[in-house]
Amino acid sequence: MITVHGRATSSNVQIVMWAIGELGLPHRRLDVGGSFGGTNTPEYLAMNPNGLVPTMQDGDLTMFESAAILRYLGAKYASEPFWPKDAGKRGRLDQWAEWGRTSFTPPMGQIFGQLVRTRESERNAATVAGLETQLRRLAGIADRRIGDGPWLAGNEFTFADIPFAHQLYRYFTMAFDRAETPNLVAYYERLKDRPAFAEHAMVSYETLRAV
């Protein structure tokens, strides 16, 4: 059985748990990190020297870094179309996985920090406006790509959707100025019909809100 150390409200944990859910893998998740603590113990740091979540154990293998765990799960447990065997096809998908992780996720994390983790009286309006501009551009890229989809990387749902789309529950439920993206909206509606997305990515973040 796979063990995942990490709280359900962590977006990085959500990447791993969504993949596990899609693949139907036996697992348990332990509440670690954030208000639960547990990441600074000698035992945890021996598994993950960063003191962050998630950490995954699969038999004798222990891993950290959500994107690496996602690729491991795909390579070990998945089949077509989630994890293509052909390196060229997989590489074309992986570029979108990386885009979701390195282009879309950072400004999402920053605006989440402003709108959820920061008290309204302490928010930086200029910072929020700049992040809104970034996200309008990035959402436009996704919208155009999904228009050729219906999934981010093509005709089938694959591992590449997860590093991008795990952020969409937050994207569509936070109050900020979003771009008009009908393809992205339709994509989100399709995702909500996937049980693993609904369970592991549509996780309330109210416990993270600054008061």
Phi, psi and chi 1 to 4 in degrees:
 res  aa     phi    psi   chi1   chi2   chi3   chi4
   1 MET       -  138.1  177.5 -178.9  -69.3      -
   2 ILE   -79.0  136.3  -67.9  171.8      -      -
   3 THR  -114.8  128.9  -61.1      -      -      -
   4 VAL  -115.1  123.0  176.5      -      -      -
   5 HIS   -94.1  115.3  -58.0 -103.2      -      -
   6 GLY   159.6  141.4      -      -      -      -
   7 ARG   -70.7  150.0   55.8 -174.2  171.1   84.3
   8 ALA   -66.0  -24.2      -      -      -      -
   9 THR   -83.5   -2.3   51.7      -      -      -
  10 SER   -80.2  126.5  162.2      -      -      -
  11 SER   -64.1  -32.2   61.6      -      -      -
  12 ASN   -70.4  -37.2  -73.2  -36.6      -      -
  13 VAL   -64.3  -36.3  172.6      -      -      -
  14 GLN   -61.8  -34.8  -71.3  166.1   13.9      -
  15 ILE   -57.5  -48.9  -69.9  174.6      -      -
  16 VAL   -69.2  -45.3  173.3      -      -      -
  17 MET   -67.7  -37.3  -67.1  -54.6  -57.7      -
  18 TRP   -62.0  -44.0 -178.4    9.3      -      -
  19 ALA   -62.6  -44.3      -      -      -      -
  20 ILE   -59.6  -42.0  -73.2  172.4      -      -
  21 GLY   -64.2  -42.9      -      -      -      -
  22 GLU   -61.7  -35.9  -69.9  -73.7  -13.1      -
  23 LEU   -88.5   -6.4  -61.9  175.2      -      -
  24 GLY    64.6   38.2      -      -      -      -
  25 LEU   -89.1  135.9  -57.9  176.2      -      -
  26 PRO   -59.9  135.0  -20.3   32.0      -      -
  27 HIS  -160.2  168.0   66.6  -83.7      -      -
  28 ARG  -139.6  146.5   62.1  172.6 -177.9  160.2
  29 ARG  -119.5  132.7 -175.3 -171.4   56.4   76.6
  30 LEU  -106.9  134.1  -54.7  178.4      -      -
  31 ASP   -72.2  106.0  -76.7  -36.5      -      -
  32 VAL  -137.3  145.6  175.8      -      -      -
  33 GLY    93.5  164.1      -      -      -      -
  34 GLY    60.1 -135.1      -      -      -      -
  35 SER   -66.8  -17.5   62.6      -      -      -
  36 PHE   -79.4  -22.7  -62.4  100.3      -      -
  37 GLY    68.0 -159.2      -      -      -      -
  38 GLY    92.1   -1.9      -      -      -      -
  39 THR   -93.9   -7.1   56.6      -      -      -
  40 ASN  -108.3    9.7  -68.3  -38.4      -      -
  41 THR   -77.1  154.3   66.3      -      -      -
  42 PRO   -57.1  -36.6  -25.3   34.5      -      -
  43 GLU   -65.8  -42.9  -65.7   79.0   11.1      -
  44 TYR   -70.7  -42.3 -169.6   84.6      -      -
  45 LEU   -65.5  -23.8  -69.0  170.8      -      -
  46 ALA   -69.2  -28.5      -      -      -      -
  47 MET   -85.3  -38.5  -63.6 -170.9  -64.2      -
  48 ASN  -140.9   97.0 -175.4  -21.7      -      -
  49 PRO   -65.8  -13.4   23.0  -33.4      -      -
  50 ASN   -76.6  -19.8  -58.3  -66.7      -      -
  51 GLY    68.3   30.9      -      -      -      -
  52 LEU  -120.0  173.6  -59.7  172.2      -      -
  53 VAL  -117.5  152.6  -65.4      -      -      -
  54 PRO   -90.2  163.2   35.1  -37.3      -      -
  55 THR  -125.2  136.5  -62.1      -      -      -
  56 MET  -119.7  138.4 -176.8 -152.6   69.6      -
  57 GLN  -119.5  128.4  -65.7  171.2  -63.1      -
  58 ASP  -133.7   97.6 -175.2   13.9      -      -
  59 GLY    63.8 -126.6      -      -      -      -
  60 ASP   -83.9   -4.9  -66.4  -27.0      -      -
  61 LEU   -92.7  131.3  176.4   68.5      -      -
  62 THR  -122.1  131.8  -60.4      -      -      -
  63 MET  -137.3  150.3  -68.1 -176.5   65.2      -
  64 PHE  -125.9  175.6   53.4   89.6      -      -
  65 GLU    78.2  109.9  -64.0  -63.9  -20.9      -
  66 SER   -60.5  -39.7   57.6      -      -      -
  67 ALA   -66.5  -38.6      -      -      -      -
  68 ALA   -66.1  -39.8      -      -      -      -
  69 ILE   -63.9  -42.8  -64.7  169.8      -      -
  70 LEU   -57.3  -45.2  170.7   63.3      -      -
  71 ARG   -67.4  -37.7  -70.7  174.5  174.4   83.8
  72 TYR   -61.5  -47.1  163.2   77.1      -      -
  73 LEU   -61.6  -41.1  -65.8  172.5      -      -
  74 GLY   -62.8  -46.5      -      -      -      -
  75 ALA   -66.4  -37.1      -      -      -      -
  76 LYS   -85.6  -40.1 -177.9  168.7 -177.0  179.2
  77 TYR  -115.2  -17.3  -66.4  109.2      -      -
  78 ALA   -97.4  166.5      -      -      -      -
  79 SER  -134.2 -175.5   57.5      -      -      -
  80 GLU   -61.9  145.5  -56.9  -86.8   -2.6      -
  81 PRO   -90.2   -5.0   33.8  -36.3      -      -
  82 PHE   -58.1  -42.3 -176.2   90.3      -      -
  83 TRP  -132.3   93.4 -175.4 -100.1      -      -
  84 PRO   -64.0  142.5  -21.2   33.1      -      -
  85 LYS   -76.8  -33.8  -66.4 -179.1  179.6  178.7
  86 ASP   -68.3  125.2  178.6   76.9      -      -
  87 ALA   -64.3  -36.9      -      -      -      -
  88 GLY   -66.7  -45.6      -      -      -      -
  89 LYS   -63.5  -42.5 -177.7  176.8 -178.9 -179.5
  90 ARG   -65.9  -36.8 -165.8  171.1   63.2 -111.6
  91 GLY   -63.8  -39.2      -      -      -      -
  92 ARG   -65.7  -34.5  -71.2 -169.8  -66.0  -87.0
  93 LEU   -70.7  -40.1  -62.1  177.0      -      -
  94 ASP   -64.6  -29.1 -152.1    8.5      -      -
  95 GLN   -63.7  -33.9   68.0 -176.7   -9.5      -
  96 TRP   -76.1  -33.2  -74.7  103.4      -      -
  97 ALA   -60.2  -44.7      -      -      -      -
  98 GLU   -67.2  -37.8  -78.2  -62.2  -67.6      -
  99 TRP   -60.3  -45.1  177.4   85.3      -      -
 100 GLY   -60.8  -39.4      -      -      -      -
 101 ARG   -77.4  -40.5 -171.0  177.7   69.5   87.6
 102 THR  -101.1  -20.5   63.4      -      -      -
 103 SER  -104.6  -49.4  -65.4      -      -      -
 104 PHE   -82.4  -40.5 -171.1   75.7      -      -
 105 THR   -66.6  -41.6  -67.1      -      -      -
 106 PRO   -58.8  -50.2  -29.6   38.5      -      -
 107 PRO   -66.4  -28.0   19.8  -30.7      -      -
 108 MET   -64.7  -42.5  -85.2  -63.1  -60.0      -
 109 GLY   -62.9  -37.7      -      -      -      -
 110 GLN   -70.0  -41.9  -67.5  169.1   49.7      -
 111 ILE   -72.1  -31.0 -157.6  166.7      -      -
 112 PHE   -63.1  -39.9 -173.7   80.2      -      -
 113 GLY   -61.2  -39.2      -      -      -      -
 114 GLN   -72.9  -47.5  -75.1  -73.0  -40.9      -
 115 LEU   -87.5  -21.2  -60.4 -178.6      -      -
 116 VAL  -115.3  -48.2  175.3      -      -      -
 117 ARG   -87.0   -4.9  -70.1 -175.7  168.3  -85.9
 118 THR  -117.4  135.3  -57.2      -      -      -
 119 ARG   -59.9  145.7  -65.2 -177.4 -178.7   89.7
 120 GLU   -56.0  -39.0 -175.0  173.0    3.9      -
 121 SER   -68.4  -16.4   61.6      -      -      -
 122 GLU  -107.5    1.3  -61.5  172.5   -3.4      -
 123 ARG   -71.9  152.2  -66.3  171.8 -169.6  162.9
 124 ASN  -101.5  107.2 -173.3  -47.5      -      -
 125 ALA   -61.7  -37.7      -      -      -      -
 126 ALA   -67.3  -39.2      -      -      -      -
 127 THR   -63.5  -44.9  -63.8      -      -      -
 128 VAL   -61.1  -43.7  172.5      -      -      -
 129 ALA   -62.2  -41.1      -      -      -      -
 130 GLY   -65.3  -38.8      -      -      -      -
 131 LEU   -68.1  -37.8  -68.2  166.3      -      -
 132 GLU   -59.6  -41.4  -72.0  174.9  -24.3      -
 133 THR   -62.7  -45.7  -62.5      -      -      -
 134 GLN   -58.6  -46.1  -71.3 -175.5   55.1      -
 135 LEU   -71.3  -31.2  -72.6  166.7      -      -
 136 ARG   -62.4  -41.9  -77.3 -165.5  -66.4  -90.2
 137 ARG   -66.2  -45.9 -177.7 -178.1   67.8   83.5
 138 LEU   -67.7  -40.3  -66.4  164.7      -      -
 139 ALA   -63.9  -33.1      -      -      -      -
 140 GLY   -64.6  -39.2      -      -      -      -
 141 ILE   -62.0  -47.0  -67.9  171.9      -      -
 142 ALA   -62.8  -40.9      -      -      -      -
 143 ASP   -61.7  -43.1 -170.4   72.8      -      -
 144 ARG   -66.9  -40.5  -70.7 -171.9  -67.7  -84.9
 145 ARG   -65.5  -44.7  175.8   62.2 -171.0  179.9
 146 ILE   -66.4  -26.7  -69.3  163.5      -      -
 147 GLY   -59.8  -25.1      -      -      -      -
 148 ASP   -95.0    3.0  -64.7  -31.6      -      -
 149 GLY   -71.4 -121.4      -      -      -      -
 150 PRO   -86.4   -0.5   33.2  -36.4      -      -
 151 TRP  -105.1  168.5  -59.4  102.7      -      -
 152 LEU   -56.6  -41.6 -179.8   65.4      -      -
 153 ALA  -110.0   16.8      -      -      -      -
 154 GLY   143.2 -151.5      -      -      -      -
 155 ASN   -76.8  -19.6  -68.5  -35.5      -      -
 156 GLU  -121.4  148.5  -57.7  -74.7  -12.5      -
 157 PHE   -68.3  130.8  177.4   87.7      -      -
 158 THR  -137.8  178.6   71.8      -      -      -
 159 PHE   -56.7  -26.2   76.2   96.1      -      -
 160 ALA   -66.6  -24.9      -      -      -      -
 161 ASP   -68.7  -30.6  -71.4  -78.5      -      -
 162 ILE   -68.4  -46.2  -67.4  176.7      -      -
 163 PRO   -66.3  -17.1  -22.8   35.4      -      -
 164 PHE   -93.3  -55.3  163.5   65.4      -      -
 165 ALA   -77.5  -12.6      -      -      -      -
 166 HIS   -63.4  -15.5   76.4  -72.9      -      -
 167 GLN   -89.3   -8.0  -70.0  -76.6  -11.1      -
 168 LEU   -73.8  -28.3  -70.0 -173.2      -      -
 169 TYR   -59.8  -45.7  173.3   72.1      -      -
 170 ARG   -67.5  -41.4  -65.9 -179.0  177.3 -174.6
 171 TYR   -56.8  -43.8  176.8   82.7      -      -
 172 PHE   -88.9   -8.9  -79.0  111.5      -      -
 173 THR  -109.2  -12.9   55.8      -      -      -
 174 MET   -81.1  150.6  -71.3 -170.8  -63.8      -
 175 ALA   -92.6   99.4      -      -      -      -
 176 PHE  -154.0  172.8   67.5   95.3      -      -
 177 ASP   -82.0  100.8 -174.3   15.7      -      -
 178 ARG   -95.5  158.1  -70.4 -178.3  -69.9  -87.8
 179 ALA   -73.6  159.0      -      -      -      -
 180 GLU   -79.1  111.1  -68.6  -68.0  -31.0      -
 181 THR  -137.2   79.1   52.2      -      -      -
 182 PRO   -61.9  -34.7   19.4  -31.6      -      -
 183 ASN   -67.7  -39.0  -65.4  -38.0      -      -
 184 LEU   -67.6  -38.3 -174.5   58.8      -      -
 185 VAL   -62.3  -45.0  170.2      -      -      -
 186 ALA   -64.3  -38.0      -      -      -      -
 187 TYR   -61.0  -45.3  173.1   76.5      -      -
 188 TYR   -61.5  -40.2  179.1   55.4      -      -
 189 GLU   -63.6  -38.0  -67.8  -59.8  -43.6      -
 190 ARG   -65.3  -40.2  -71.7 -168.9  -69.2  -84.7
 191 LEU   -62.6  -38.0  -73.4  167.5      -      -
 192 LYS   -63.3  -19.6  -70.5 -166.0  -69.0 -175.1
 193 ASP   -83.1   -6.4  -71.1  -25.9      -      -
 194 ARG   -90.1  117.9  -57.0 -173.0   73.2   87.4
 195 PRO   -55.2  -38.4  -27.3   36.0      -      -
 196 ALA   -68.3  -35.8      -      -      -      -
 197 PHE   -66.8  -46.5  177.4   82.4      -      -
 198 ALA   -60.1  -38.7      -      -      -      -
 199 GLU   -77.3  -41.1  179.8  178.0   -2.0      -
 200 HIS  -107.3  -18.9  -61.9  -63.7      -      -
 201 ALA  -107.6  -29.1      -      -      -      -
 202 MET   -89.4   64.6  -61.4  179.9   69.8      -
 203 VAL  -105.5  126.3  176.9      -      -      -
 204 SER   -56.9  138.3  172.7      -      -      -
 205 TYR  -110.7   18.0   46.9   79.8      -      -
 206 GLU   -63.4  -30.4  -72.3  -54.9  -51.9      -
 207 THR   -69.7  -12.9   58.6      -      -      -
 208 LEU   -95.3   -6.6  -55.9  178.5      -      -
 209 ARG   -74.5  134.4 -168.5  176.8  -65.3  -80.9
 210 ALA   -69.6  139.7      -      -      -      -
 211 VAL  -126.8      -  -66.6      -      -      -
